Amino acid sequence: TVIVTQGAEGCYVKNRDIEKAFPVERMESVDTTGAGDAFISVFVSYLLYGYELENAIRIAASAAGLCTTREGVISAMVEKDSLEFYLRQKGIFPIS
């Protein structure tokens, strides 16, 4: 599986089963430092929680976007409860 993150344009995923672009919600970006770290850490975490690839990507993309709305790297990372609260507010969590 290859995942190419494309910043505000989302990401592109390709493997033997899927070839798809995943757009992201537009957010008011303050600092993009750490967005890739947020994406990969949340992506892997949700795979380990048992989520399917596409759902883990959607959740990770939201985490990366939220990260860009804050300054810094570690201080900008969103914790699991806040991320899931945000996703519930948007009507996209839990993902079935």
C-alpha positions in Angstrom: 0.0 0.0 0.0 1.3 3.4 -1.0 -0.2 6.6 0.6 0.9 10.0 -0.7 -0.2 12.9 1.5 -0.8 16.0 -0.5 -1.4 18.6 2.2 -4.6 20.6 1.7 -5.4 18.4 -1.3 -5.8 15.3 0.9 -4.1 12.1 0.0 -3.9 9.4 -2.6 -3.9 5.7 -1.8 -3.0 2.8 -4.1 -2.7 -0.9 -3.5 -3.9 -4.0 -5.2 -7.5 -3.4 -4.1 -7.9 0.4 -4.2 -6.7 3.4 -6.1 -8.4 6.4 -4.7 -8.0 10.1 -3.9 -9.3 11.2 -0.5 -10.1 14.9 -0.3 -10.0 16.7 3.0 -12.2 19.3 4.7 -10.9 22.8 4.3 -9.7 24.3 7.6 -8.2 27.6 8.6 -4.5 26.7 8.7 -2.2 28.4 11.2 0.8 26.1 11.1 1.3 23.0 8.9 4.3 21.7 10.9 3.4 18.3 12.3 0.4 17.6 10.0 2.2 14.6 8.4 3.1 13.3 11.9 -0.5 13.6 13.0 -1.7 11.8 9.9 0.6 8.8 10.2 0.3 8.4 13.9 -3.5 8.5 13.8 -3.7 6.3 10.7 -1.6 3.6 12.3 -3.5 3.9 15.6 -6.9 3.4 14.0 -5.7 0.5 11.9 -4.5 -1.1 15.2 -8.0 -0.3 16.7 -9.4 -2.5 13.9 -10.7 0.1 11.5 -10.6 -0.6 7.7 -8.0 1.2 5.6 -10.3 3.8 4.1 -11.9 4.7 7.5 -8.5 5.0 9.1 -7.4 7.4 6.3 -10.5 9.6 6.7 -9.9 9.8 10.5 -6.2 10.5 10.0 -6.9 13.2 7.5 -9.2 15.0 10.0 -6.5 14.7 12.7 -3.9 16.2 10.3 -6.3 19.0 9.4 -7.1 19.8 13.0 -3.3 19.8 13.8 -2.8 22.7 11.2 -5.3 24.9 13.1 -2.9 25.2 16.0 0.7 26.3 16.3 3.6 24.0 17.1 4.0 20.3 16.7 3.4 18.5 20.0 1.1 21.1 21.3 -0.9 20.9 18.1 -1.5 17.2 18.2 -5.2 16.3 18.9 -5.9 13.6 21.4 -8.2 10.7 20.7 -11.3 12.0 22.6 -11.1 15.5 21.1 -10.7 14.0 17.6 -13.7 11.6 18.0 -15.8 14.5 19.5 -15.0 16.6 16.4 -15.8 13.7 14.1 -19.1 13.2 15.9 -20.0 16.9 15.6 -19.4 16.5 11.8 -21.6 13.4 11.8 -18.9 11.1 10.5 -18.1 9.1 13.6 -18.4 6.4 14.5 -17.6 5.1 11.1 -19.3 1.9 10.2 
